[in-house]
Amino acid sequence: YGSYSGAVPTEKITWGKLDIDTPRFMIESDATIVAPLIFARVLGW
């Protein structure tokens, strides 16, 4: 839904990047750590 860019979720809603019902999670981490964990969960490993 676009990059973080320092904007708060309510500001992203006004830009149309988020919907009012979109869950608001922010994960600050390195992709080399998080991506394998997400892929493993999605693929059921």
PDBQT receptor file of N, H, CA, C and O in Angstrom, charges set to zero:
ATOM      1  N   TYR A   1       0.811  -1.194   0.000  1.00  0.00    +0.000 N 
ATOM      2  CA  TYR A   1       0.000   0.000   0.000  1.00  0.00    +0.000 C 
ATOM      3  C   TYR A   1       0.859   1.265   0.000  1.00  0.00    +0.000 C 
ATOM      4  O   TYR A   1       0.437   2.307   0.502  1.00  0.00    +0.000 OA
ATOM      5  N   GLY A   2       2.015   1.176  -0.541  1.00  0.00    +0.000 N 
ATOM      6  H   GLY A   2       2.359   0.330  -0.949  1.00  0.00    +0.000 HD
ATOM      7  CA  GLY A   2       2.891   2.339  -0.570  1.00  0.00    +0.000 C 
ATOM      8  C   GLY A   2       3.898   2.293   0.560  1.00  0.00    +0.000 C 
ATOM      9  O   GLY A   2       3.775   1.486   1.482  1.00  0.00    +0.000 OA
ATOM     10  N   SER A   3       4.869   3.138   0.487  1.00  0.00    +0.000 N 
ATOM     11  H   SER A   3       4.969   3.793  -0.262  1.00  0.00    +0.000 HD
ATOM     12  CA  SER A   3       5.911   3.147   1.497  1.00  0.00    +0.000 C 
ATOM     13  C   SER A   3       5.464   3.919   2.735  1.00  0.00    +0.000 C 
ATOM     14  O   SER A   3       4.481   4.661   2.705  1.00  0.00    +0.000 OA
ATOM     15  N   TYR A   4       6.195   3.730   3.799  1.00  0.00    +0.000 N 
ATOM     16  H   TYR A   4       6.992   3.128   3.823  1.00  0.00    +0.000 HD
ATOM     17  CA  TYR A   4       5.879   4.396   5.065  1.00  0.00    +0.000 C 
ATOM     18  C   TYR A   4       6.031   5.907   4.929  1.00  0.00    +0.000 C 
ATOM     19  O   TYR A   4       5.118   6.647   5.295  1.00  0.00    +0.000 OA
ATOM     20  N   SER A   5       7.141   6.372   4.421  1.00  0.00    +0.000 N 
ATOM     21  H   SER A   5       7.883   5.771   4.123  1.00  0.00    +0.000 HD
ATOM     22  CA  SER A   5       7.388   7.793   4.122  1.00  0.00    +0.000 C 
ATOM     23  C   SER A   5       7.159   8.722   5.303  1.00  0.00    +0.000 C 
ATOM     24  O   SER A   5       7.016   9.929   5.106  1.00  0.00    +0.000 OA
ATOM     25  N   GLY A   6       7.120   8.208   6.504  1.00  0.00    +0.000 N 
ATOM     26  H   GLY A   6       7.236   7.228   6.664  1.00  0.00    +0.000 HD
ATOM     27  CA  GLY A   6       6.948   9.056   7.669  1.00  0.00    +0.000 C 
ATOM     28  C   GLY A   6       5.528   9.530   7.908  1.00  0.00    +0.000 C 
ATOM     29  O   GLY A   6       5.280  10.269   8.860  1.00  0.00    +0.000 OA
ATOM     30  N   ALA A   7       4.596   9.122   7.069  1.00  0.00    +0.000 N 
ATOM     31  H   ALA A   7       4.798   8.522   6.295  1.00  0.00    +0.000 HD
ATOM     32  CA  ALA A   7       3.208   9.558   7.219  1.00  0.00    +0.000 C 
ATOM     33  C   ALA A   7       2.471   8.658   8.209  1.00  0.00    +0.000 C 
ATOM     34  O   ALA A   7       2.686   7.447   8.253  1.00  0.00    +0.000 OA
ATOM     35  N   VAL A   8       1.614   9.272   8.986  1.00  0.00    +0.000 N 
ATOM     36  H   VAL A   8       1.440  10.256   8.950  1.00  0.00    +0.000 HD
ATOM     37  CA  VAL A   8       0.783   8.493   9.910  1.00  0.00    +0.000 C 
ATOM     38  C   VAL A   8      -0.360   7.845   9.123  1.00  0.00    +0.000 C 
ATOM     39  O   VAL A   8      -0.715   8.334   8.051  1.00  0.00    +0.000 OA
ATOM     40  N   PRO A   9      -0.946   6.749   9.637  1.00  0.00    +0.000 N 
ATOM     41  CA  PRO A   9      -2.011   6.056   8.897  1.00  0.00    +0.000 C 
ATOM     42  C   PRO A   9      -3.179   6.948   8.487  1.00  0.00    +0.000 C 
ATOM     43  O   PRO A   9      -3.715   6.785   7.390  1.00  0.00    +0.000 OA
ATOM     44  N   THR A  10      -3.585   7.883   9.340  1.00  0.00    +0.000 N 
ATOM     45  H   THR A  10      -3.150   8.015  10.230  1.00  0.00    +0.000 HD
ATOM     46  CA  THR A  10      -4.721   8.737   8.966  1.00  0.00    +0.000 C 
ATOM     47  C   THR A  10      -4.391   9.610   7.762  1.00  0.00    +0.000 C 
ATOM     48  O   THR A  10      -5.268   9.917   6.954  1.00  0.00    +0.000 OA
ATOM     49  N   GLU A  11      -3.146  10.002   7.645  1.00  0.00    +0.000 N 
ATOM     50  H   GLU A  11      -2.434   9.753   8.302  1.00  0.00    +0.000 HD
ATOM     51  CA  GLU A  11      -2.730  10.795   6.487  1.00  0.00    +0.000 C 
ATOM     52  C   GLU A  11      -2.740   9.944   5.218  1.00  0.00    +0.000 C 
ATOM     53  O   GLU A  11      -3.092  10.432   4.144  1.00  0.00    +0.000 OA
ATOM     54  N   LYS A  12      -2.357   8.681   5.342  1.00  0.00    +0.000 N 
ATOM     55  H   LYS A  12      -2.071   8.285   6.214  1.00  0.00    +0.000 HD
ATOM     56  CA  LYS A  12      -2.383   7.773   4.190  1.00  0.00    +0.000 C 
ATOM     57  C   LYS A  12      -3.812   7.511   3.727  1.00  0.00    +0.000 C 
ATOM     58  O   LYS A  12      -4.044   7.294   2.537  1.00  0.00    +0.000 OA
ATOM     59  N   ILE A  13      -4.766   7.527   4.643  1.00  0.00    +0.000 N 
ATOM     60  H   ILE A  13      -4.578   7.703   5.609  1.00  0.00    +0.000 HD
ATOM     61  CA  ILE A  13      -6.172   7.340   4.271  1.00  0.00    +0.000 C 
ATOM     62  C   ILE A  13      -6.620   8.490   3.378  1.00  0.00    +0.000 C 
ATOM     63  O   ILE A  13      -7.324   8.274   2.392  1.00  0.00    +0.000 OA
ATOM     64  N   THR A  14      -6.216   9.710   3.720  1.00  0.00    +0.000 N 
ATOM     65  H   THR A  14      -5.644   9.886   4.521  1.00  0.00    +0.000 HD
ATOM     66  CA  THR A  14      -6.613  10.849   2.887  1.00  0.00    +0.000 C 
ATOM     67  C   THR A  14      -5.973  10.790   1.511  1.00  0.00    +0.000 C 
ATOM     68  O   THR A  14      -6.530  11.327   0.554  1.00  0.00    +0.000 OA
ATOM     69  N   TRP A  15      -4.818  10.154   1.389  1.00  0.00    +0.000 N 
ATOM     70  H   TRP A  15      -4.365   9.718   2.167  1.00  0.00    +0.000 HD
ATOM     71  CA  TRP A  15      -4.158  10.004   0.085  1.00  0.00    +0.000 C 
ATOM     72  C   TRP A  15      -4.730   8.840  -0.709  1.00  0.00    +0.000 C 
ATOM     73  O   TRP A  15      -4.435   8.699  -1.896  1.00  0.00    +0.000 OA
ATOM     74  N   GLY A  16      -5.550   7.998  -0.066  1.00  0.00    +0.000 N 
ATOM     75  H   GLY A  16      -5.789   8.113   0.898  1.00  0.00    +0.000 HD
ATOM     76  CA  GLY A  16      -6.103   6.837  -0.750  1.00  0.00    +0.000 C 
ATOM     77  C   GLY A  16      -5.184   5.631  -0.738  1.00  0.00    +0.000 C 
ATOM     78  O   GLY A  16      -5.464   4.642  -1.415  1.00  0.00    +0.000 OA
ATOM     79  N   LYS A  17      -4.077   5.686   0.026  1.00  0.00    +0.000 N 
ATOM     80  H   LYS A  17      -3.849   6.489   0.576  1.00  0.00    +0.000 HD
ATOM     81  CA  LYS A  17      -3.166   4.545   0.109  1.00  0.00    +0.000 C 
ATOM     82  C   LYS A  17      -3.688   3.498   1.088  1.00  0.00    +0.000 C 
ATOM     83  O   LYS A  17      -3.351   2.320   0.966  1.00  0.00    +0.000 OA
ATOM     84  N   LEU A  18      -4.490   3.902   2.037  1.00  0.00    +0.000 N 
ATOM     85  H   LEU A  18      -4.764   4.859   2.136  1.00  0.00    +0.000 HD
ATOM     86  CA  LEU A  18      -5.116   2.994   2.991  1.00  0.00    +0.000 C 
ATOM     87  C   LEU A  18      -6.610   3.255   2.998  1.00  0.00    +0.000 C 
ATOM     88  O   LEU A  18      -7.067   4.363   2.718  1.00  0.00    +0.000 OA
ATOM     89  N   ASP A  19      -7.367   2.206   3.326  1.00  0.00    +0.000 N 
ATOM     90  H   ASP A  19      -6.995   1.305   3.554  1.00  0.00    +0.000 HD
ATOM     91  CA  ASP A  19      -8.808   2.331   3.491  1.00  0.00    +0.000 C 
ATOM     92  C   ASP A  19      -9.089   2.507   4.978  1.00  0.00    +0.000 C 
ATOM     93  O   ASP A  19      -8.241   2.174   5.806  1.00  0.00    +0.000 OA
ATOM     94  N   ILE A  20     -10.225   3.007   5.319  1.00  0.00    +0.000 N 
ATOM     95  H   ILE A  20     -10.913   3.278   4.647  1.00  0.00    +0.000 HD
ATOM     96  CA  ILE A  20     -10.589   3.218   6.722  1.00  0.00    +0.000 C 
ATOM     97  C   ILE A  20     -10.610   1.896   7.497  1.00  0.00    +0.000 C 
ATOM     98  O   ILE A  20     -10.380   1.888   8.706  1.00  0.00    +0.000 OA
ATOM     99  N   ASP A  21     -10.886   0.771   6.806  1.00  0.00    +0.000 N 
ATOM    100  H   ASP A  21     -11.072   0.777   5.824  1.00  0.00    +0.000 HD
ATOM    101  CA  ASP A  21     -10.954  -0.543   7.453  1.00  0.00    +0.000 C 
ATOM    102  C   ASP A  21      -9.645  -1.322   7.381  1.00  0.00    +0.000 C 
ATOM    103  O   ASP A  21      -9.581  -2.445   7.880  1.00  0.00    +0.000 OA
ATOM    104  N   THR A  22      -8.604  -0.764   6.779  1.00  0.00    +0.000 N 
ATOM    105  H   THR A  22      -8.656   0.149   6.374  1.00  0.00    +0.000 HD
ATOM    106  CA  THR A  22      -7.325  -1.449   6.650  1.00  0.00    +0.000 C 
ATOM    107  C   THR A  22      -6.654  -1.561   8.015  1.00  0.00    +0.000 C 
ATOM    108  O   THR A  22      -6.541  -0.565   8.730  1.00  0.00    +0.000 OA
ATOM    109  N   PRO A  23      -6.203  -2.777   8.391  1.00  0.00    +0.000 N 
ATOM    110  CA  PRO A  23      -5.462  -2.895   9.654  1.00  0.00    +0.000 C 
ATOM    111  C   PRO A  23      -4.199  -2.035   9.597  1.00  0.00    +0.000 C 
ATOM    112  O   PRO A  23      -3.554  -1.943   8.552  1.00  0.00    +0.000 OA
ATOM    113  N   ARG A  24      -3.857  -1.421  10.696  1.00  0.00    +0.000 N 
ATOM    114  H   ARG A  24      -4.381  -1.496  11.544  1.00  0.00    +0.000 HD
ATOM    115  CA  ARG A  24      -2.704  -0.514  10.721  1.00  0.00    +0.000 C 
ATOM    116  C   ARG A  24      -1.546  -1.152  11.480  1.00  0.00    +0.000 C 
ATOM    117  O   ARG A  24      -1.430  -1.007  12.697  1.00  0.00    +0.000 OA
ATOM    118  N   PHE A  25      -0.693  -1.857  10.744  1.00  0.00    +0.000 N 
ATOM    119  H   PHE A  25      -0.787  -1.974   9.756  1.00  0.00    +0.000 HD
ATOM    120  CA  PHE A  25       0.495  -2.477  11.319  1.00  0.00    +0.000 C 
ATOM    121  C   PHE A  25       1.726  -1.845  10.693  1.00  0.00    +0.000 C 
ATOM    122  O   PHE A  25       1.750  -1.581   9.490  1.00  0.00    +0.000 OA
ATOM    123  N   MET A  26       2.728  -1.607  11.489  1.00  0.00    +0.000 N 
ATOM    124  H   MET A  26       2.708  -1.821  12.465  1.00  0.00    +0.000 HD
ATOM    125  CA  MET A  26       3.983  -1.105  10.970  1.00  0.00    +0.000 C 
ATOM    126  C   MET A  26       5.094  -2.006  11.510  1.00  0.00    +0.000 C 
ATOM    127  O   MET A  26       5.273  -2.124  12.722  1.00  0.00    +0.000 OA
ATOM    128  N   ILE A  27       5.831  -2.634  10.610  1.00  0.00    +0.000 N 
ATOM    129  H   ILE A  27       5.685  -2.538   9.625  1.00  0.00    +0.000 HD
ATOM    130  CA  ILE A  27       6.931  -3.501  11.008  1.00  0.00    +0.000 C 
ATOM    131  C   ILE A  27       8.222  -2.829  10.576  1.00  0.00    +0.000 C 
ATOM    132  O   ILE A  27       8.467  -2.642   9.384  1.00  0.00    +0.000 OA
ATOM    133  N   GLU A  28       9.035  -2.472  11.538  1.00  0.00    +0.000 N 
ATOM    134  H   GLU A  28       8.836  -2.624  12.506  1.00  0.00    +0.000 HD
ATOM    135  CA  GLU A  28      10.328  -1.876  11.225  1.00  0.00    +0.000 C 
ATOM    136  C   GLU A  28      11.387  -2.948  11.418  1.00  0.00    +0.000 C 
ATOM    137  O   GLU A  28      11.762  -3.269  12.545  1.00  0.00    +0.000 OA
ATOM    138  N   SER A  29      11.863  -3.496  10.311  1.00  0.00    +0.000 N 
ATOM    139  H   SER A  29      11.558  -3.235   9.396  1.00  0.00    +0.000 HD
ATOM    140  CA  SER A  29      12.850  -4.560  10.348  1.00  0.00    +0.000 C 
ATOM    141  C   SER A  29      13.539  -4.632   9.000  1.00  0.00    +0.000 C 
ATOM    142  O   SER A  29      13.201  -3.897   8.072  1.00  0.00    +0.000 OA
ATOM    143  N   ASP A  30      14.497  -5.515   8.907  1.00  0.00    +0.000 N 
ATOM    144  H   ASP A  30      14.772  -6.111   9.661  1.00  0.00    +0.000 HD
ATOM    145  CA  ASP A  30      15.210  -5.740   7.662  1.00  0.00    +0.000 C 
ATOM    146  C   ASP A  30      14.487  -6.819   6.862  1.00  0.00    +0.000 C 
ATOM    147  O   ASP A  30      14.036  -7.818   7.422  1.00  0.00    +0.000 OA
ATOM    148  N   ALA A  31      14.380  -6.618   5.567  1.00  0.00    +0.000 N 
ATOM    149  H   ALA A  31      14.747  -5.807   5.112  1.00  0.00    +0.000 HD
ATOM    150  CA  ALA A  31      13.656  -7.568   4.710  1.00  0.00    +0.000 C 
ATOM    151  C   ALA A  31      14.301  -8.946   4.711  1.00  0.00    +0.000 C 
ATOM    152  O   ALA A  31      13.604  -9.943   4.525  1.00  0.00    +0.000 OA
ATOM    153  N   THR A  32      15.613  -9.030   4.916  1.00  0.00    +0.000 N 
ATOM    154  H   THR A  32      16.179  -8.219   5.067  1.00  0.00    +0.000 HD
ATOM    155  CA  THR A  32      16.276 -10.339   4.922  1.00  0.00    +0.000 C 
ATOM    156  C   THR A  32      15.894 -11.152   6.150  1.00  0.00    +0.000 C 
ATOM    157  O   THR A  32      16.081 -12.368   6.166  1.00  0.00    +0.000 OA
ATOM    158  N   ILE A  33      15.368 -10.507   7.166  1.00  0.00    +0.000 N 
ATOM    159  H   ILE A  33      15.216  -9.519   7.152  1.00  0.00    +0.000 HD
ATOM    160  CA  ILE A  33      14.895 -11.213   8.355  1.00  0.00    +0.000 C 
ATOM    161  C   ILE A  33      13.407 -11.532   8.227  1.00  0.00    +0.000 C 
ATOM    162  O   ILE A  33      12.990 -12.663   8.475  1.00  0.00    +0.000 OA
ATOM    163  N   VAL A  34      12.622 -10.556   7.848  1.00  0.00    +0.000 N 
ATOM    164  H   VAL A  34      12.960  -9.637   7.646  1.00  0.00    +0.000 HD
ATOM    165  CA  VAL A  34      11.166 -10.695   7.849  1.00  0.00    +0.000 C 
ATOM    166  C   VAL A  34      10.644 -11.496   6.657  1.00  0.00    +0.000 C 
ATOM    167  O   VAL A  34       9.746 -12.321   6.824  1.00  0.00    +0.000 OA
ATOM    168  N   ALA A  35      11.183 -11.273   5.470  1.00  0.00    +0.000 N 
ATOM    169  H   ALA A  35      11.913 -10.603   5.335  1.00  0.00    +0.000 HD
ATOM    170  CA  ALA A  35      10.666 -11.938   4.261  1.00  0.00    +0.000 C 
ATOM    171  C   ALA A  35      10.672 -13.461   4.382  1.00  0.00    +0.000 C 
ATOM    172  O   ALA A  35       9.652 -14.079   4.078  1.00  0.00    +0.000 OA
ATOM    173  N   PRO A  36      11.768 -14.103   4.812  1.00  0.00    +0.000 N 
ATOM    174  CA  PRO A  36      11.726 -15.565   4.952  1.00  0.00    +0.000 C 
ATOM    175  C   PRO A  36      10.681 -16.045   5.954  1.00  0.00    +0.000 C 
ATOM    176  O   PRO A  36      10.072 -17.097   5.757  1.00  0.00    +0.000 OA
ATOM    177  N   LEU A  37      10.471 -15.291   7.018  1.00  0.00    +0.000 N 
ATOM    178  H   LEU A  37      10.966 -14.437   7.178  1.00  0.00    +0.000 HD
ATOM    179  CA  LEU A  37       9.458 -15.676   8.004  1.00  0.00    +0.000 C 
ATOM    180  C   LEU A  37       8.054 -15.592   7.418  1.00  0.00    +0.000 C 
ATOM    181  O   LEU A  37       7.225 -16.473   7.651  1.00  0.00    +0.000 OA
ATOM    182  N   ILE A  38       7.789 -14.542   6.662  1.00  0.00    +0.000 N 
ATOM    183  H   ILE A  38       8.462 -13.827   6.473  1.00  0.00    +0.000 HD
ATOM    184  CA  ILE A  38       6.477 -14.392   6.031  1.00  0.00    +0.000 C 
ATOM    185  C   ILE A  38       6.260 -15.478   4.987  1.00  0.00    +0.000 C 
ATOM    186  O   ILE A  38       5.192 -16.089   4.942  1.00  0.00    +0.000 OA
ATOM    187  N   PHE A  39       7.271 -15.726   4.140  1.00  0.00    +0.000 N 
ATOM    188  H   PHE A  39       8.138 -15.230   4.177  1.00  0.00    +0.000 HD
ATOM    189  CA  PHE A  39       7.143 -16.761   3.109  1.00  0.00    +0.000 C 
ATOM    190  C   PHE A  39       6.923 -18.134   3.732  1.00  0.00    +0.000 C 
ATOM    191  O   PHE A  39       6.100 -18.908   3.243  1.00  0.00    +0.000 OA
ATOM    192  N   ALA A  40       7.647 -18.445   4.802  1.00  0.00    +0.000 N 
ATOM    193  H   ALA A  40       8.316 -17.817   5.199  1.00  0.00    +0.000 HD
ATOM    194  CA  ALA A  40       7.483 -19.735   5.466  1.00  0.00    +0.000 C 
ATOM    195  C   ALA A  40       6.065 -19.891   6.007  1.00  0.00    +0.000 C 
ATOM    196  O   ALA A  40       5.473 -20.965   5.903  1.00  0.00    +0.000 OA
ATOM    197  N   ARG A  41       5.532 -18.846   6.569  1.00  0.00    +0.000 N 
ATOM    198  H   ARG A  41       6.013 -17.973   6.653  1.00  0.00    +0.000 HD
ATOM    199  CA  ARG A  41       4.162 -18.893   7.111  1.00  0.00    +0.000 C 
ATOM    200  C   ARG A  41       3.137 -19.072   5.992  1.00  0.00    +0.000 C 
ATOM    201  O   ARG A  41       2.223 -19.889   6.105  1.00  0.00    +0.000 OA
ATOM    202  N   VAL A  42       3.296 -18.304   4.914  1.00  0.00    +0.000 N 
ATOM    203  H   VAL A  42       4.039 -17.641   4.823  1.00  0.00    +0.000 HD
ATOM    204  CA  VAL A  42       2.350 -18.371   3.798  1.00  0.00    +0.000 C 
ATOM    205  C   VAL A  42       2.405 -19.736   3.118  1.00  0.00    +0.000 C 
ATOM    206  O   VAL A  42       1.370 -20.288   2.745  1.00  0.00    +0.000 OA
ATOM    207  N   LEU A  43       3.611 -20.280   2.957  1.00  0.00    +0.000 N 
ATOM    208  H   LEU A  43       4.452 -19.831   3.260  1.00  0.00    +0.000 HD
ATOM    209  CA  LEU A  43       3.768 -21.568   2.278  1.00  0.00    +0.000 C 
ATOM    210  C   LEU A  43       3.531 -22.758   3.202  1.00  0.00    +0.000 C 
ATOM    211  O   LEU A  43       3.518 -23.900   2.745  1.00  0.00    +0.000 OA
ATOM    212  N   GLY A  44       3.344 -22.504   4.492  1.00  0.00    +0.000 N 
ATOM    213  H   GLY A  44       3.355 -21.576   4.863  1.00  0.00    +0.000 HD
ATOM    214  CA  GLY A  44       3.033 -23.572   5.436  1.00  0.00    +0.000 C 
ATOM    215  C   GLY A  44       4.222 -24.434   5.810  1.00  0.00    +0.000 C 
ATOM    216  O   GLY A  44       4.056 -25.611   6.129  1.00  0.00    +0.000 OA
ATOM    217  N   TRP A  45       5.438 -23.857   5.776  1.00  0.00    +0.000 N 
ATOM    218  H   TRP A  45       5.572 -22.901   5.517  1.00  0.00    +0.000 HD
ATOM    219  CA  TRP A  45       6.634 -24.629   6.139  1.00  0.00    +0.000 C 
ATOM    220  C   TRP A  45       6.814 -24.681   7.614  1.00  0.00    +0.000 C 
ATOM    221  O   TRP A  45       7.768 -25.289   8.098  1.00  0.00    +0.000 OA
TER     222      TRP A  45
